[in-house]
Amino acid sequence: MDTHEGKTRGTKLVYNSNLKLYVLPRWGDYPLRKVTSTEVEDWLKTLRHLAPPTRAKIRNVMSTVFRHAIRWGWLDQHENPIAMVRCSSRRTRVPETLTAEEFRALFKVLPDRERALGIVGATTGLRISEVLGLKWEDIDFEDMSMNVLRSYADGAIGPCKSEVSQQPVPLDVIAVEGLLEWRSICAYSGDSDWAFASHTLFGKRPMWPDSLRTKFLQPAAKKAGITKRIGWHTFRHTYSTLLKDNGEDVKVVQELMRHANITTTMNIYRHEAHAG
């Protein structure tokens, strides 16, 4: 039985992983009706090695299991103890951002493909899954905008993270130039080709983000003398910081970063205020 109906493939993979690694070893042989809110809450506190968002996801998958049991009549309507479990999802680690000087140093040593990826992420705030989901036909170079219609995560093409994500994205001149430069030298430059196609898969799928990060992005950061923890999400966080520093209203930041929930945007503001 599928307890994750309506979820994206990526979300299902995360749910299944959390079930196997954490929930089943601790609660697999436990009768549903004996599970209490305080027990689960105390157990989650023992998982200190996990980030708060991960602990929150474990809580959510447990709640999904109970909702599934209620749906099938195995439990009564109000027998979901996880609904009362308190578990913060706020990050304890402040997301890293790059300064203008670090950007310039990094882009000087990045290979052409990764430089184009970084420029798009840094100037649009797109998630790496959304950038990798781009096809050349999605990009309007004359209008300086692009349609974000799909994402690529966990080896599968899927919808964007939220409906708000599926809106035309304005492109900066530097992003247009970077994309045009990459298209002029890449092996797959047809309109229907992936903008960042995998050579290993003969252009049938985009590149794998993890390998790009470990093989190219992080070594380039080290070469540029950057000691921060760098990942593709660093460009997205830096973009939000630049918007804030430019005095943009929180609602504008929300729209430009395509967050479906303004709480997500406000959490970014809180992190950056703390970092400052």
Steps between C-alpha positions, in 0.01 A plus 500: 500500500631844410489735799653783295232562237527837328866546596779557250750223434766686694275541803407130489867403497566720805195358682600139427858566607389652831261210558772238450783682679318643802131425542489122446806413714346685796124462447457212255381247762315757709115479507357816343266570790787491751698777329477826696585857407751543783682176415546604139600852600763370745629255238540773238706701750748211518570535126727796562734399219223581250413850385167645623343483149586129484345432841191690387478279191520189718215637709300569184546150360381354831194723486437379144503139621239580766282692254517201266390270785207731578402511135481121485306473825778343704486794742227741605483848348687678779761231576804676355741574788754647256271800448599616850874443457700822508803500272665812361611490137711815524864452402761537772770560240481836329510444120823619341499786252772637275636852478543673165875441524450129566260477205756652266778275629282191469371576150855552376591139575169321432475298175265646235201277583520548876557874456179526297313301766633723775419822314139390444460399865663817631296738282159328512484323835387179330545168674766277341226248411319774305814615317580142398140457382542773238496430128636750250148557367396624846737795473397814312827680437337796328243557774765418764279260690443128535217265588567268791277205412664201667769391742759224503562328833603152610543392138143581398325781315208641695296811569642803673494507878192723502256652254648840581829373355341460158517867402718678243833595652673824395861462390782740569738595218781302662277189510404538134863539401605202710230276352574608145870435551430153639255418220760594238744234624283227652435171321121518530380840382175420317177663616366175646831411670563536871699815568730302728484158340693199625768374260498164678132456418545635146293810573188306600509634856651805672820482701494357853529792747694311769780401266518854364533631854767257619703475179491861382335756729671416830850448352464833318398671825806357671720618213349847533591507868141475624478311830121516537277194458404539135210330323260589222256640757768754595415698186130508591573620853738763367233621258254552786767688695566734206127570470477582869810718494349683203203594719243279326169443677454150646203440266718584199768261624236231542379543142847514348610188687168330420423392855143373532495588871614839626617328820781343299612843384475644851716217636770600251479857629540381857806293411660790318422744778670257739797465267537875482 
